[in-house]
């Protein structure tokens, strides 16, 4: 006790307040557990530990704020006793706000089975109806009386607490600057929440791989603030229903139902594959099509991949739905374009629950290999919450050393992945996400002897799509990584029964004129989304180059069909090898594109690109095959009007599915 008395009274008082707040939040979590825990589900210590970390962040923010305010002598109740009047109002007010939010959170979870988030503010738009519903559903009078009683109790309790510390003698005669510094750093450490490059985020709760555990762990303040930027991220249900017949026809929905908004297409196979092929899906950083050898770029940056494309099924007109790595990963895994704006869907806690076709690959072991950290863009929440039994490998899980902010090199990422996959005895679905083709364009010292860097003049670089030799060599190093990986994989037993898929996460905008491309690629910004897509399996697939338009969202339905695994498709993707074509034969193969930077949405067909500016309403309708102006006649007007309606339908449906593509329990 003498040791505690040597701690400055101010610190002891602040810590006492923080502990009371922590106990209150822990009790609230226990109440939610006792009330809503599904029958038969065991107690989750991990959920409570994670929850304590979120609670500690909230408590320490209060503690740190108190410490900073008390650094002003007039506000320090131990230097100016009159300041106690202020703190005896402020601290009980903080406590009662905490209790009030916890109470709202409890009833919010009771009503929606989700922790409190910013969408609750939308109820203010119909405040009268919302209040009537609450009045008829909950004992509001009793709740208000209980809160008032707690306020009086808090005023008395916190007042006694502060008075008790004020009356104590100070046994610590020195200023105790060291203890203040330690206290400050301790609060800051709990606010950051974890040791590492990134702070504790809401998505970390979903590493528990269970929706109830994740919700149990979350703190309502954390989830509310995290969703504040997404409170208006919603869809117009009237528009979704109005466009439903058009989308159901385009997607080939088996049992259209506009009341239930059914988008499911059940796919079964009478003859299962003899041996389940493995899947290796490589999501390639900034793999812009026009910069590569497959599209006759004179700098010949990807000769190895070009040779692979000649021996596989190469789709040379693949488009990502949007620009950006997080959006590319989202579209590939969920099959739904990321139309969230301005932030990405991966950052929206309300969209974290997504159904992915990967889970239909029964009997497969699921892997995700990333050279850096999955905390980036909250991708961890998307991966661990939705891909069942996922084995996630990050920078700390490899023997190779980190080379820059993006983690280990792509070459080492490929080799480390190969070492793990060759030991797998079950069929596997592995995703490898590269990162080196990104600033700061690091080429590891260990590879500089084997990987020969080249130099071109600035004029040549700019003409063929590169800003610098560093960027161009990083693009070449990507090809070096592909070669290293494939040569290593070919030596393994798993190679002959594996389908390798390579796709860019996004392209790069080019402001100029490109040979071998129509003007629409540059003038309408399609280089941002144009990426190579290769299915490579020499013993399984016959090589061909396909010039039909396709999208990232088509990858998983295509893979499930190739493997002949039964799957339910609730996405906006299709099977690219479906010659029978479940898609309406009257409709060309299409790719939806949204440019969040210039605020446009559009559809790409084999012949045309229709796009609309969401801010100005400006419409463009351009050729995808040449530089000629599209003539205005009955036929082209009909096509333009059809693409206009389908673009609007696709956009509204994508907004709906972002929040309504939830996985099955």
C-alpha positions in Angstrom: 0.0 0.0 0.0 2.9 2.3 0.7 4.1 1.8 -2.8 0.7 2.9 -4.2 0.7 5.9 -2.0 4.0 7.0 -3.5 2.2 7.2 -6.9 1.0 10.8 -7.5 -2.7 11.2 -6.4 -3.6 12.5 -9.8 -2.5 9.3 -11.5 -4.2 7.1 -9.0 -7.5 9.0 -9.4 -7.4 8.9 -13.2 -6.5 5.2 -13.2 -9.4 4.5 -10.8 -11.9 6.3 -13.1 -10.5 4.3 -16.1 -10.9 1.0 -14.2 -14.5 1.8 -13.3 -15.2 2.4 -17.0 -13.5 -0.8 -17.9 -15.5 -2.8 -15.4 -18.7 -1.2 -16.7 -18.0 -2.2 -20.3 -17.0 -5.7 -19.3 -20.2 -6.2 -17.4 -22.1 -5.0 -20.5 -20.3 -7.6 -22.6 -21.2 -10.3 -20.1 -24.8 -9.3 -20.2 -24.8 -9.5 -24.0 -23.1 -12.9 -23.8 -25.6 -14.3 -21.2 -28.6 -12.9 -23.1 -27.7 -13.7 -26.8 -25.2 -16.5 -26.7 -26.4 -19.2 -29.2 -27.5 -22.5 -27.6 -24.6 -24.9 -27.3 -21.9 -22.3 -28.0 -19.0 -22.5 -25.5 -17.7 -19.5 -23.6 -15.2 -17.7 -25.7 -12.2 -16.3 -23.7 -10.7 -15.0 -26.9 -13.7 -12.8 -27.6 -13.5 -11.3 -24.1 -9.8 -10.7 -24.4 -10.3 -9.0 -27.7 -13.2 -7.0 -26.2 -11.0 -5.9 -23.3 -8.5 -4.5 -25.8 -11.3 -2.4 -27.4 -12.6 -1.4 -24.0 -9.1 -0.4 -22.8 -8.8 1.8 -25.9 -12.0 3.7 -24.9 -11.0 3.9 -21.2 -7.5 5.1 -22.0 -8.7 7.8 -24.3 -10.7 9.2 -21.4 -7.7 8.7 -19.1 -5.3 10.4 -21.4 -7.7 13.3 -22.0 -8.0 13.8 -18.2 -4.3 13.8 -17.8 -3.8 16.4 -20.5 -6.5 18.6 -19.1 -5.1 18.4 -15.6 -1.7 19.5 -16.9 -3.4 22.9 -16.8 -3.0 23.9 -13.1 -6.4 25.6 -12.8 -8.1 22.4 -14.0 -6.0 20.1 -11.7 -8.2 19.2 -8.7 -5.1 18.5 -6.6 -3.7 22.0 -7.2 -6.9 23.9 -7.4 -9.5 22.3 -5.1 -12.3 24.3 -6.8 -11.7 22.4 -10.0 -13.4 19.4 -8.3 -16.7 21.1 -9.1 -16.0 20.7 -12.8 -14.7 17.2 -12.5 -17.7 16.1 -10.4 -19.9 17.1 -13.4 -17.6 16.0 -16.2 -16.7 12.5 -15.0 -20.3 11.4 -14.0 -21.4 12.8 -17.4 -18.8 10.7 -19.2 -19.9 7.7 -17.2 -23.6 8.2 -17.9 -23.0 8.7 -21.6 -21.1 5.4 -21.5 -23.9 3.6 -19.8 -26.5 5.2 -22.1 -24.5 4.1 -25.2 -24.1 0.6 -23.8 -27.9 0.4 -23.2 -28.6 1.5 -26.8 -26.1 -1.0 -28.0 -27.9 -3.8 -26.1 -31.2 -3.0 -27.6 -29.7 -2.5 -31.0 -28.1 -5.9 -30.8 -31.5 -7.3 -29.7 -33.2 -5.8 -32.7 -30.6 -6.3 -35.5 -28.1 -8.8 -34.1 -25.4 -6.3 -34.7 -23.4 -4.0 -32.4 -24.3 -0.3 -32.4 -23.1 1.4 -35.6 -23.6 4.7 -37.3 -26.5 3.5 -39.4 -28.6 4.1 -36.3 -28.4 7.8 -37.2 -30.5 7.1 -40.3 -33.5 6.5 -38.0 -33.4 10.2 -37.3 -34.7 10.8 -40.8 -38.0 9.3 -39.6 -37.7 10.3 -36.0 -41.4 10.1 -35.3 -41.9 6.6 -36.6 -38.6 5.4 -35.0 -39.6 6.8 -31.6 -43.1 5.3 -31.8 -41.5 1.9 -32.6 -39.2 2.2 -29.7 -42.0 3.3 -27.3 -44.1 0.3 -28.3 -41.2 -2.1 -28.2 -39.1 -1.2 -25.2 -39.7 0.1 -21.6 -38.4 3.6 -22.3 -39.8 5.1 -19.1 -38.0 2.5 -16.9 -34.8 2.9 -19.0 -34.9 6.7 -18.5 -35.5 6.3 -14.7 -32.7 3.8 -14.4 -30.4 6.2 -16.3 -31.4 9.1 -14.0 -30.8 6.9 -10.9 -27.4 5.9 -12.3 -26.6 9.6 -12.9 -27.3 10.5 -9.3 -25.3 7.4 -8.1 -22.4 8.4 -10.4 -22.4 11.9 -9.1 -22.2 10.7 -5.5 -19.7 7.9 -6.2 -17.3 9.8 -8.3 -17.5 12.8 -6.0 -16.6 10.6 -3.0 -13.7 9.1 -5.0 -12.2 12.4 -5.9 -12.7 13.8 -2.4 -11.0 10.8 -0.9 -7.9 11.2 -3.1 -7.8 15.0 -2.3 -7.8 14.3 1.4 -5.0 11.8 1.3 -1.5 12.9 2.2 1.1 12.8 -0.5 4.0 10.5 0.3 5.8 11.2 -2.9 7.6 14.5 -2.4 9.3 14.7 -5.7 7.4 15.7 -8.9 7.3 12.1 -10.2 7.8 13.1 -13.8 8.9 9.6 -14.7 5.6 8.2 -13.4 3.6 10.7 -15.5 5.6 9.7 -18.6 5.1 6.0 -17.9 1.3 6.6 -17.4 1.1 8.7 -20.6 2.9 6.0 -22.6 0.8 3.2 -21.1 -2.4 5.0 -22.1 -1.0 5.6 -25.6 -0.1 2.0 -25.9 -3.6 0.8 -25.1 -5.1 3.3 -27.4 -2.9 2.1 -30.3 -4.0 -1.4 -29.2 -1.3 -3.7 -30.6 2.3 -4.1 -31.2 3.1 -3.7 -34.9 2.8 -1.3 -37.9 -1.0 -0.9 -37.7 -3.3 0.0 -34.8 -6.1 -2.2 -33.4 -9.0 -2.0 -35.8 -12.6 -3.3 -35.9 -11.6 -5.9 -38.5 -9.3 -7.6 -35.9 -12.5 -8.8 -34.2 -13.2 -10.9 -37.2 -10.0 -12.9 -36.9 -12.1 -14.9 -34.4 -13.8 -16.5 -37.4 -17.3 -16.4 -35.8 -19.9 -13.7 -36.3 -21.2 -13.9 -32.7 -17.7 -13.9 -31.2 -16.8 -10.9 -33.4 -19.9 -9.0 -32.4 -19.3 -9.9 -28.7 -15.8 -8.6 -28.9 -16.6 -5.3 -30.5 -17.0 -2.1 -28.4 -20.0 0.0 -29.4 -17.9 3.2 -29.5 -15.4 1.5 -31.8 -18.0 0.1 -34.2 -20.0 3.4 -34.2 -17.0 5.5 -35.1 -15.7 3.0 -37.6 -19.0 3.1 -39.5 -19.5 6.8 -39.3 -18.2 7.4 -42.8 -20.5 4.6 -44.1 -23.8 5.6 -42.6 -25.0 6.8 -46.0 -23.6 3.8 -47.8 -27.0 2.3 -48.7 -29.0 1.3 -51.6 -32.4 2.4 -53.0 -34.6 -0.7 -52.6 -37.2 0.8 -55.0 -34.6 1.1 -57.7 -33.2 -2.4 -57.0 -36.7 -3.9 -57.4 -37.4 -1.9 -60.5 -34.2 -3.1 -62.2 -34.5 -6.7 -60.9 -36.2 -8.2 -64.0 -33.5 -6.8 -66.2 -30.7 -8.1 -64.0 -32.3 -11.4 -63.4 -32.6 -11.9 -67.2 -29.0 -10.8 -67.7 -27.6 -13.0 -65.0 -29.8 -16.0 -65.9 -31.4 -16.3 -62.5 -33.0 -19.8 -62.3 -36.0 -18.8 -60.2 -36.6 -15.1 -60.5 -38.4 -13.5 -57.4 -38.6 -9.8 -57.3 -40.2 -9.8 -53.8 -37.3 -11.7 -52.3 -34.7 -10.3 -54.7 -33.3 -13.7 -55.5 -30.1 -13.6 -57.5 -29.0 -17.2 -56.8 -28.0 -19.5 -59.7 -27.5 -23.1 -58.5 -24.8 -25.0 -60.5 -24.4 -28.8 -60.3 -22.5 -31.3 -62.3 -23.4 -34.8 -63.3 -19.8 -35.9 -63.8 -17.5 -34.7 -61.0 -13.8 -34.1 -61.8 -11.8 -37.4 -61.6 -9.2 -35.8 -59.2 -9.9 -32.4 -57.6 -7.5 -29.9 -59.2 -5.6 -27.6 -56.9 -6.2 -23.9 -57.4 -3.5 -21.2 -57.2 -4.9 -17.7 -57.8 -2.2 -15.0 -58.0 -3.5 -11.4 -57.6 -0.8 -9.3 -59.2 -0.1 -5.8 -58.0 -0.6 -3.0 -60.6 -0.4 -5.6 -63.5 -1.5 -3.1 -66.1 -2.1 -4.7 -69.5 -0.7 -2.1 -71.8 2.7 -2.2 -70.0 3.2 -5.9 -70.6 4.6 -7.9 -73.5 1.3 -9.6 -74.2 0.1 -6.3 -75.7 3.2 -5.7 -77.8 4.8 -3.2 -75.5 8.2 -2.6 -77.2 10.1 -2.6 -73.8 9.2 -6.3 -73.5 8.8 -6.2 -69.8 7.1 -9.6 -69.3 8.6 -12.1 -71.7 8.1 -15.1 -69.4 4.4 -14.3 -68.7 3.9 -13.7 -72.4 5.2 -17.2 -73.1 2.9 -18.6 -70.4 -0.1 -16.8 -71.9 0.6 -18.6 -75.2 0.4 -21.9 -73.4 -2.7 -21.2 -71.3 -6.2 -19.7 -71.7 -5.5 -16.0 -71.9 -8.3 -13.4 -71.7 -6.9 -10.3 -73.2 -9.8 -8.0 -72.5 -10.3 -8.5 -68.7 -11.3 -5.4 -66.7 -11.4 -4.8 -62.9 -14.6 -3.2 -61.7 -12.6 -0.4 -60.1 -9.1 1.0 -59.5 -7.3 0.1 -56.3 -5.8 -3.0 -54.7 -8.4 -3.3 -51.9 -11.2 -3.0 -54.5 -9.6 -5.6 -56.7 -9.2 -8.1 -53.9 -12.8 -7.5 -52.9 -14.3 -8.0 -56.3 -12.2 -11.2 -56.9 -13.2 -12.8 -53.6 -16.8 -11.7 -53.3 -17.8 -11.5 -56.9 -19.4 -8.1 -56.3 -17.9 -4.8 -57.6 -16.8 -2.5 -54.8 -19.1 0.5 -55.5 -18.5 1.9 -52.0 -17.4 5.5 -52.0 -15.3 7.4 -51.0 -13.8 4.6 -48.8 -13.5 0.9 -49.9 -16.0 -1.8 -49.0 -13.3 -3.6 -47.0 -13.3 -0.7 -44.6 -17.1 -0.9 -44.0 -18.0 -3.0 -41.0 -21.5 -3.3 -42.3 -20.2 -5.1 -45.4 -17.7 -7.4 -43.7 -20.1 -10.4 -43.9 -19.8 -11.8 -47.5 -20.5 -15.1 -49.1 -17.7 -16.3 -51.3 -17.7 -19.2 -53.7 -14.4 -20.3 -52.3 -16.4 -22.0 -49.5 -18.0 -24.3 -52.1 -14.7 -26.0 -52.8 -15.4 -28.8 -50.2 -12.5 -30.8 -49.1 -10.0 -28.1 -50.0 -7.5 -26.5 -47.7 -7.7 -22.7 -48.1 -4.5 -20.5 -48.1 -3.9 -16.8 -48.4 -0.3 -15.7 -48.8 0.6 -12.0 -48.4 4.1 -10.6 -48.2 3.1 -7.8 -45.8 0.3 -7.4 -43.3 -3.4 -8.2 -43.9 -4.3 -5.3 -41.5 -3.9 -3.0 -44.5 -7.3 -1.7 -45.6 -8.9 -4.1 -43.1 -8.5 -6.9 -45.6 -8.0 -9.2 -42.7 -11.7 -8.9 -41.8 -12.8 -9.8 -45.3 -10.5 -12.8 -45.4 -10.8 -14.4 -42.0 -14.5 -13.7 -41.5 -15.6 -15.2 -44.8 -13.2 -17.9 -46.0 -13.7 -21.0 -43.9 -10.7 -22.5 -42.1 -8.4 -20.1 -43.8 -4.6 -20.4 -43.3 -3.4 -16.8 -43.5 0.3 -16.2 -44.0 1.8 -12.8 -43.4 5.3 -11.2 -43.2 6.0 -12.5 -39.7 5.2 -16.1 -40.8 8.1 -16.4 -43.3 11.8 -17.2 -43.0 12.6 -14.4 -45.5 13.3 -10.9 -44.2 11.1 -7.9 -44.8 12.6 -5.6 -47.5 10.2 -2.6 -47.3 6.8 -1.4 -46.2 5.1 -4.1 -48.2 6.9 -7.0 -46.5 9.1 -9.7 -48.1 9.9 -9.7 -51.8 7.5 -11.2 -54.3 10.1 -13.7 -55.3 10.5 -14.9 -51.7 6.7 -14.8 -51.3 6.3 -17.2 -54.2 9.1 -19.5 -52.9 7.8 -19.5 -49.4 4.3 -20.3 -50.7 5.6 -23.1 -52.8 7.4 -24.6 -49.8 4.1 -24.7 -47.9 1.9 -25.9 -50.8 4.2 -28.8 -51.7 3.6 -30.3 -48.2 -0.2 -30.2 -48.4 -1.8 -33.6 -48.8 -5.3 -32.3 -49.5 -6.5 -30.4 -52.5 -5.9 -26.7 -51.9 -7.2 -23.3 -52.9 -4.4 -20.8 -52.5 -4.3 -17.1 -53.1 -1.0 -15.3 -53.5 -1.1 -11.5 -53.4 2.0 -9.7 -54.8 3.2 -6.2 -53.9 6.6 -5.3 -55.3 5.2 -3.6 -58.4 4.5 -0.6 -56.2 6.4 2.3 -54.8 9.1 2.3 -53.5 9.9 -0.3 -56.3 12.4 -2.2 -54.2 14.7 -4.7 -56.0 16.3 -7.0 -53.3 20.0 -7.0 -53.2 20.0 -10.8 -53.2 18.4 -10.8 -56.7 20.4 -8.1 -58.4 23.0 -10.5 -59.7 20.5 -12.8 -61.4 17.9 -10.2 -62.2 19.5 -7.8 -64.6 18.1 -4.3 -64.5 17.9 -2.3 -67.7 17.7 1.4 -68.6 15.7 3.3 -71.2 15.6 6.9 -72.1 12.9 9.0 -70.4 11.2 9.6 -73.8 10.9 5.9 -74.4 9.7 5.2 -70.9 6.9 7.8 -71.1 5.9 6.8 -74.6 5.4 3.2 -73.5 3.7 3.8 -70.1 6.4 4.2 -67.4 7.4 7.1 -65.3 10.9 6.0 -64.5 13.4 3.2 -64.9 12.7 2.2 -61.3 9.0 1.6 -62.0 9.8 -0.2 -65.3 12.3 -2.6 -63.6 9.8 -3.3 -60.8 7.3 -4.3 -63.5 10.0 -6.6 -65.0 10.8 -7.9 -61.5 7.2 -9.1 -61.3 7.8 -11.3 -64.4 11.0 -12.5 -62.7 8.9 -13.5 -59.7 6.5 -15.4 -62.0 9.3 -17.3 -63.6 11.0 -18.2 -60.3 7.7 -19.5 -58.9 6.6 -21.5 -61.9 10.0 -23.1 -62.3 10.0 -24.1 -58.7 6.3 -25.3 -58.9 7.0 -27.5 -62.0 9.4 -29.6 -59.8 6.6 -30.4 -57.3 4.1 -33.2 -57.4 1.1 -30.9 -57.2 1.9 -29.0 -60.4 0.3 -31.4 -62.9 -3.0 -31.2 -61.2 -3.1 -27.5 -60.5 -4.9 -24.6 -62.2 -2.9 -21.4 -61.9 -4.7 -18.2 -62.4 -3.0 -14.8 -62.7 -4.9 -11.5 -62.7 -4.0 -7.9 -62.1 -5.6 -6.2 -59.1 -6.0 -3.1 -61.2 -4.3 -1.2 -64.1 -2.7 2.2 -64.2 -4.1 5.3 -65.9 -2.1 6.6 -68.9 -2.4 10.1 -70.3 -1.4 9.8 -73.9 -1.9 7.8 -77.0 -1.1 4.0 -77.0 -0.3 2.0 -80.1 -2.5 -1.1 -80.7 -5.3 0.4 -78.5 -8.4 2.4 -79.4 -8.5 5.9 -78.0 -11.2 4.8 -75.5 -8.5 3.0 -73.5 -6.9 6.3 -72.7 -9.4 9.0 -73.2 -12.1 7.3 -71.1 -9.5 5.9 -68.6 -9.9 2.2 -69.3 -6.2 1.6 -68.7 -7.0 2.0 -65.0 -9.0 -1.3 -65.1 -7.5 -3.2 -68.0 -5.5 -6.2 -66.7 -4.3 -9.6 -68.0 -6.2 -12.7 -67.0 -4.6 -16.1 -67.5 -5.8 -19.6 -66.7 -2.6 -21.8 -66.9 -2.9 -25.6 -66.6 -1.1 -27.3 -69.5 -2.3 -30.8 -68.6 -5.9 -29.6 -68.1 -6.7 -26.7 -70.3 -6.1 -26.3 -74.1 -4.3 -23.1 -74.9 -6.2 -20.2 -76.6 -6.4 -16.4 -76.6 -10.0 -15.2 -75.9 -10.9 -11.6 -76.9 -14.3 -11.5 -75.2 -14.8 -8.9 -72.5 -14.7 -10.3 -68.9 -14.2 -9.2 -65.3 -12.5 -10.0 -62.0 -16.0 -11.0 -60.7 -16.0 -13.9 -63.2 -13.0 -15.7 -61.8 -14.5 -17.7 -58.9 -17.6 -18.9 -60.9 -15.3 -20.0 -63.7 -12.9 -21.9 -61.3 -15.8 -23.7 -59.6 -17.1 -24.8 -63.0 -13.7 -25.9 -64.1 -13.3 -28.0 -61.0 -16.9 -29.2 -61.4 -17.7 -28.4 -57.8 -21.4 -27.7 -57.1 -21.8 -24.1 -56.2 -24.5 -21.4 -55.7 -23.7 -18.2 -57.5 -25.1 -15.1 -55.8 -22.6 -12.8 -57.3 -22.5 -10.7 -60.5 -20.0 -13.0 -62.1 -20.4 -15.8 -64.7 -18.6 -18.9 -65.9 -16.2 -17.8 -68.7 -16.1 -21.3 -70.1 -19.9 -21.7 -70.3 -20.4 -22.3 -74.0 -24.1 -23.0 -73.4 -24.2 -19.5 -71.9 -26.6 -19.1 -69.0 -26.4 -15.4 -69.8 -29.1 -14.2 -72.1 -27.9 -14.8 -75.6 -29.3 -11.4 -76.7 -26.8 -9.7 -74.4 -23.1 -9.4 -75.2 -20.5 -10.4 -72.6 -20.1 -7.3 -70.4 -17.8 -5.8 -67.7 -19.0 -3.2 -65.2 -16.6 -0.4 -64.4 -16.8 2.4 -61.8 -14.2 5.1 -61.6 -14.3 6.5 -58.1 -11.9 9.3 -59.0 -13.8 10.8 -61.8 -17.2 9.6 -60.6 -18.3 7.5 -63.6 -20.1 4.2 -64.0 -20.2 2.2 -67.2 -20.5 -1.1 -69.1 -17.9 -2.4 -71.5 -19.1 -4.8 -74.3 -17.0 -6.3 -77.1 -17.9 -3.4 -79.4 -18.9 -0.5 -77.2 -18.2 1.3 -73.9 -21.1 3.2 -72.3 -20.3 5.4 -69.4 -22.1 8.1 -67.3 -20.7 10.7 -65.0 -22.6 10.5 -61.7 -21.9 14.2 -60.9 -22.6 15.9 -64.2 -24.8 13.4 -65.9 -22.6 13.5 -69.0 -22.9 10.4 -71.2 -20.2 8.9 -73.4 -20.7 6.1 -75.9 -17.5 5.1 -77.7 -16.0 2.3 -79.7 -14.0 -0.5 -78.2 -12.7 -1.7 -81.5 -11.4 1.5 -83.2 -11.2 5.3 -83.2 -14.2 5.9 -85.4 -17.2 7.9 -84.1 -20.2 5.7 -83.5 -22.9 6.7 -86.0 -26.3 7.7 -84.6 -28.9 5.4 -86.0 -31.7 3.2 -84.9 -29.5 0.2 -84.1 -26.8 2.1 -82.2 -29.4 4.1 -80.3 -31.1 0.9 -79.2 -27.7 -0.5 -78.0 -26.9 2.7 -76.2 -30.3 2.8 -74.4 -30.0 -0.9 -73.5 -26.5 -0.3 -72.0 -27.7 2.8 -70.2 -30.5 0.8 -68.4 -28.2 -2.2 -67.7 -25.5 0.1 -66.3 -28.0 1.7 -63.9 -29.3 -1.8 -63.0 -25.8 -3.2 -62.4 -24.8 -0.2 -60.2 -28.0 -0.4 -58.0 -27.7 -4.1 -57.7 -24.1 -4.0 -56.7 -24.9 -1.5 -54.0 -27.6 -3.8 -52.8 -25.4 -7.0 -52.9 -22.6 -5.3 -51.0 -24.8 -5.4 -47.9 -26.9 -8.4 -48.8 -24.5 -11.1 -50.0 -24.1 -12.6 -46.5 -22.7 -16.1 -46.1 -24.9 -18.9 -44.8 -24.5 -19.8 -41.1 
